Amino acid sequence: MGAFFTNIQLSTSGIDKSDITEKVINFIIKLNTQAGFIKVEDENEADKSVIISPAHGLAWISIYDEDTEDLNIKKLNKIAAYLSKEFKTSALSILVNDSDTVYVGLINNGTLKDKLSNRSKNIDFNKSKASVWSNILASNYSFDDIKIAWQNKSVFVEDFLNRFAKLINLDSSKLLTGYEYLNKEKLTKEIKLNFAKKDKKATELGLTKFRMLASVGIVDVKSGEKETYEWIVTNQGDASTGLDIVIAGECITNDLLIPELVKVGVFRNENTYSSQFIETVSTKGEKIFYAKFDDFIIPNGYKTNYPMTTKESKRYGMIQYERGVYFNITFIGGKEGTGEFTVYFSPLVNRQKGGDNSTSIKGTIEDWRNKNAL
């Protein structure tokens, strides 16, 4: 798998370097304040973060904005333009997509002057404005050296950026990373700023409400044998106590499957609970299997406001799995045959509107293909 990252490189050529890092920090705080954020110390309260990394000798200052990691070039260029205009200097906006696509935007005094990109096709250097690149190139290098760097690259565009970094007198490690990669490392000389949405409203969750995260499509259990399969749900409402599981459908009425045992747990908790299924009849007179956990504690859910920032999206992804409720259901194979069945998961506090379900097929992959053929 290739690399995905973005960064902004702010040139400090011709700028008083005595307190330039502090000025860049203050300006980034100002930009985010204008965008509706407030600076916070605790990253757990943040909706986005920015890492600032001054280069040795302060020839460049690198900015890694978490919000640009969605690879939105317009957003990336906009931030670079603000920085370039504020400090009356040049800035580079760097984007790499899957190690085979690169974008290098050159912005001067807030205006995009030129760009090198193979996003739609190979870089056409004939359309480039060679003269505008001279301001950022180190002594004894010219735009022809940029061309040579591109022509000598291997399959990965990082090879080009590695050579390009030398041409602009920048440590290549600053150019070949983005917020996501850098954030996994131990930060030493870098400065990390955390921001939270200023007017973020607390979301009321409401009653416990399940949403399916993972389900089983095919159950292939031979007659008389046992197999265990896993379903996962997450909660989008308040915490509550108690849940039940109902299994119904043609596999049950035709004795193709016999649900025997269900084990229930929460991923972040080591405790598991087990229950035998009970055969009973629904209000419609259909044969079903039923299991109930009166004392099982369903964790508090998490519901975000849309649109989500990158950090919110990651946090939501982690939370819904950390608090996910898993069900390991053991089936005994009954009569030979193919059919469907549905598993219903419901919180006792909100059985009518808070449940979710999943329909599966007993059989092989060929049976599934035949049944779902268009």
Secondary structure, 3 states (H helix, E strand, C coil): CCCEEEEEEEECCCCCCCCHHHHHHHHHHHHHHHCCEEEECCHHHCCEEEEEEECHHHCEEEEEEHHHHHCCHHHHHHHHHHHHHHHCCEEEEEEEECCCEEEEEEEECCEEEEEEECCCCCCCHHHCCHHHHHHCCCCCCCHHHHHHHHHCCCCCCHHHHHHHHHHCCCCHHHHCCCHHHHHCCCCCCCEEEEEEECCCCCCCCCCCCEEEEECCCEECCCECCEEEEEEEEEECCCCEEEEEEEEECHHHHCCCEEEEEEEEEECCCCCEEEEECEEEECCCCCEEEEEEEEEEEECCCCCCCCCCCHHHHHHHHHHHHHCCEEEEEEEEECCCCCEEEEEEEEEHHHCCCCCEEEEEEECCHHHHHHHHCC
